[in-house]
Amino acid sequence: MSVQAIWNGTVLAESDDTVVVEGNHYFPAESVKSQYFRDSDTHTVCGWKGLASYYTVEVEGAKNPDAAWYYPDPKPEAEQVRDRVAFWKGVDVVEV
């Protein structure tokens, strides 16, 4: 089964190797179409995963600020999300 992340009619990521944590699919970094991602200055802290960093998604001039996040250096108990990206803020994550 493959999973896609779609926003503004565009597939942002697709993989048959996602990891589901707390209901969110984390896509391998290599499955993400980097041309649609811009670094964000936003960071948040999860008590058990660590410091999250964000991307703004941009498709055909439309921006979705902080719609994707990742943990560049997750805590040991969250090692399964290392080098993976998850989505929210209207990005549809669907099985295909």
N, C-alpha and C positions, 0 to 999 in steps of 0.2 A: 504494500500500500504506500502510495506517495502522498505527501502533504504539500500544499502550496500556501504561500502567504500572498494575498492579492490586495492591492489598493489602487483606486482610481483606474480600474480596468487593466492593471499591469501586474504580472507575476513578479514579485520581489525576491522570492526564494522558493525552491522546490527541492524536496529530498524524501527518500524512503528510509532515512536514518535520523528521525527527530527523537529527542528525549523529552518526555512530558514531566514537568515539575510544577506542582500546584496548579494544574490545569492548563499550563502554557506549553506549547510546543517550542522547543529550542532547536533551531536549525543549525547544522554545521556551517561554520563561517564560509567554507568554500562553496556552499550552495546558494549564498546570497549574491544577488546581482549588484555589485558594488557601485555601479554608475548611478544608482538611485539613492545613495546614502551619503549624508554629510555629517561630519562630527558635530556633536552638540557639547555645550559647556555644562550640561545638566548631569548631576550625580545624585544618587540616593544610596541609602544604606539598608541592607537587609540583615537582620540579626544573625541569620544562620548561613547566608550565602556570601555576604560581604558587600563591597562597594560596587555599585552598578554604574555603568557609563551608558550614554544614549546616542542615538543617531536621529537626525531629522530625515524623513523620507521625502524625496522630491521627484514627482513624475509630471512631465510636460508643464513645468512651471508652477504646479500646485505643490504646496509644502504641507507636511504633516509633522509638526515639531515633536521631537522626542517619541516617535511612534515605534521605535525599536530600541531594545536594550541588550546589554551583554555584561558579563562579569570578567574583566581582564585578568583578575587574580582571585578567583573564588576561594572561600575557606575550604579546608579539607573535606568537610562533610557535604560540600556542593561541587566537588570536583567534576561531576558529570556534566556541568554546564560550561566548563572551560571551552573556549574557542567556538561558542555557539551564540546564536542571536534569537531573541524572542520578540513578539509583536503585540501591540494593543492599539488603542485610539483609532478604532475603525478599520484596522487592517483585518481582512477576513482570512482566517486560517481554516482551510478546508481539505478534507481527504478526497483524493481523485483516483 
